């Protein structure tokens, strides 16, 4: 069986923020920046950081140690320009170079549905987070018929991707020591907050 393909963003990196995708991501950015809890000096990791928008916006509100990872080199170039002084690295979501318990907060904004192996990411997030650390997943919230059609199309075309409900996201992490704190939504965007027990 042929491996699934990853959805690629590198060709659109320079114009991502001003383009259709960047504008549609605004609701997700707002949900994260309005609800994430960060205290001074915390270590915060943005997984699938893209052009660095979340790290940049949070840095305007909080004083923290920012880290970002992504698999798209061109997106990371944009992130490094936008977030100078932030530790931005090229690596996958399930095999990172960071220490056990290094982070107080992990964020995955508009990235989780693209991750090829959700279980591997859950394990890695559990490894990276301190006890009591918070994990925020901001991803699409779609009605059941649309979600089924989209997920089926991604499967047929062998593209990595799967859109989940908040309940499904919480269930995906439950076996890795996470408990659901809350979820919020705005139109087509949802934010699920999980705590490492």
C-alpha positions, 0 to 999 in steps of 0.5 A: 500500500502506498504511503499517504502524502502530506499536504504541502504549504511551502510554495505558498509560504511567502503569501500565506498570511495575506492569502485565503488560508491566512485569513481563514485561520484568523478565527483559530488565532483569536481562539488561541490568543484569547484563551491560552494561559501563559505565565511569565517565564514559561516554556511554550511550544507551537507545534506546526507553527507555520509562519509563526503567527501564534508565537508572535501574537502571544509574545505581544501579550506575554513574556515567555520562552517561545519554541516553534517546530514545523516540517515546512522549511519555507514556512519556518523562514517566515516564522524566523523573520517574524519571531526573532529570538524564538527557538524555531526548528525543522522537525516532525511533531512526533520526534522532537529534540526537546527534553522530557517535561520541558514545556508548560504549554503546547499549542497545535493551531490548525495543524493537528488534523494534518499530523500523520500519526495522532498516537505518536503525537499524543505520546510526544506531547505527554513526554514534553509537557510538565505535570499539570501542563496544558495542551491546546488543540485548535482545529476545524469544527465541521458539521457531521456531513461535511466532516465525513465527506472531507475525511473520506476525500482525504482517505481516497486521495491518500492525503494525511488528514482527519478532522475530529470533533472535540470529543474525539480529540479528547478521547485520542489523548485520554490514553496518554494521561490527558484530561479535558479541561474545556473546549470553546468554538467560534463558527468553524473553529474549535479549541480543545484544552487538555491537561497532563495529569 
